[in-house]
Amino acid sequence: MTRYTVHATRSESGKVWVLEGCGAVGQVKRLDRAPGLMREAVAYLKNSPVEDVEIDLDIRPRSHTTGMISL
């Protein structure tokens, strides 16, 4: 079994989680659904059986910066 890390960040609207990792991207409304979704996507991209893929979620805070400010 191979473990892969997927980063989860709340969308700007706060309605979904944006998932990124190993070349795969996705979004879910509920974070508990993220591992299953990304497990299938990563398995497909790595050409591996789904049973051989395990997902670790790295939950990241959304950045609140909107750009540079001139003073």
N, C-alpha and C positions, 0 to 999 in steps of 0.2 A: 504494500500500500504506500502510495506517495502522497505527502501532504503539500498543499498549496495555500498560500496566503491570499486572501481577497480583502480589499479595502472597501469599507462601507461608509458613506458620507451622506448626511441628510441633504436632500435637494433644497434649493433656495426657497421653494414654496413650503417646504416642510411636510409635504404630502407623501413623498416616496424616499426610499433609500437608493442611492446610486452605488452600484457595485462595479469594481474594477479589479482585475487580476489575471495574470498569465495570458494576456491578450484578449480576454473575454470581458464583456461589459453587460450590465443588466440593471434592472430596477425592480424593486418590490415595495409593496405598501407595508408589509409586516416583516420585520427583521428575522423572525424565526423561519421564514421561507427562503432566505438567502442561500444557506448552504446547499439545499437541494437543487435550486436553480443553477447555481454556479458549478456545482459538481458535474451536472450534465454538460454544461458548456465547456468546462475545462477538459473533461474526458474526451469530448468531440475534438477539440483543438489539439490535444496531445495524442490523439488516436489510441486511447487507452479504454479499457472497460470501466464503466461507471463504478463498479465495485472496488477498483484499484485506486480511486481518487478520494482523498479526504480534504475537506476545506476548513481552514482556520480563518475566522473573521477578525479583521483589525478595524475596530470602530473608531472613526476619526471625527473630531469636531469640525463643523463647517466653519470656514474662515469668514470673519465678519468684515474684512477689509474690502472696500469697493474700488480701490485705486489710490493714486497718489494725490496728495493735497498740497497745493502751493500756498505758502504763507507770505 
